[in-house]
Amino acid sequence: MNTGTNKLISLGLRNTPLILFALIFVVFGIVSPSFFTLQSFENAVKQASYIGIVAVGMTFVLLTGGIDLSVGSNMYVSTVVAGLLIQRYSVSIETALVACLFSGLVFGAVNAVLVVKFKIIPFVVTLGTLVAGRGVGLMLTKSRAVNFPDVVTRIGSAEQFGIPLPILIFAVIVAAAWVLLNRTTLGRQIYAVGHNLEGARKAGIDTQKAQATAYVLCGLFAALGGFISVAQLGNVNAGFGKGDEFDAIAAAVLGGVSLFGGVGSVFPGVVLGAILIQTVSAGLVSARIDLYLHPLVTAAIIFLAVLIDSLRNMQLKKISRRNIRIEE
């Protein structure tokens, strides 16, 4: 296989999210012509904003070679804290938001300490905090729904400069994350840790700091994503956030973030991945597909994301080895 073919395959593998997005958008547009409208696309992006924010946080963790299965429970606990403060103590929306974000930071910090300091496998740690977090939320609410006032739900429907506020917040988070990962020393260290942990340590990088920061940021963004979601829904029930951890992982991996660490970007990758997940969901509704089939489709997407990541890594490694031989 010549160098030109290698470059073409590499380009296709690196732009998989864009290719999949275009393909799915066209397919659903053909099946349901009403799906092919600007309003439909805007709604999909708006509804994808909260999971996109969570996926941005997940990206930091995945880049270090870790994983966070607890973001759904984090979303639940953090928004419950905000809702109960509003209900019981009549605090301002700003104070409730700060409390929500602080809860997310604490949640992320707990994961960070257990993973970084106690050297427990991230999968085990976050699986444990997933269950524990859900339990804390249920204990606080007694399994009852927590309703939010209209001033919160107006955030979900408000517009600024003609753009829905959730989309603007998502855009700001993506921009900030992109700058942190691509224009700061910490960002380069996060990539280095995921690419080769031992090599990064020998190079003098504070690997524990990079890993801990990733989990704390993941917790923060999970809480913010939860608040944006509740601003659109108006309440938090016992099932709030369940399964969102898998959508966030799928969005990140479909966006080109590797489960093996060290590879991926929040823009355009994760953005496209999050919109792709929501586009599929909206397309299934628009095409009037049986609701009972939706979870199966979501599961298929997650499997596809993992499969693509595995194939992409294998192919890129093969191409890299071939290019090295050619240069030699």
Secondary structure, DSSP 8 states (H G I E B T S, - for coil): --HHHHHHHHHHHHTHHHHHHHHHHHHHHHH-GGGSSHHHHHHHHHHHHHHHHHHHHHHHHHHTT---TTHHHHHHHHHHHHHHHHHHH---HHHHHHHHHHHHHHHHHHHHIIIIIS---HHHHHHHHHHHHHHHHHHHHTT--EE--HHHHHHHH-EETTEEHHHHHHHHHHHHHHHHHHHSHHHHHHHHHHH-HHHHHHTT--HHHHHHHHHHHHHHHHHHHHHHHHHHHSEE-TTTTTTHHHHHHHHHHHTT--TTSS---IIIIIHHHHHHHHHHHHHHHHTT--GGGHHHHHHHHHHHHHHHHHHHHHHHHHHHHHHHHHH-
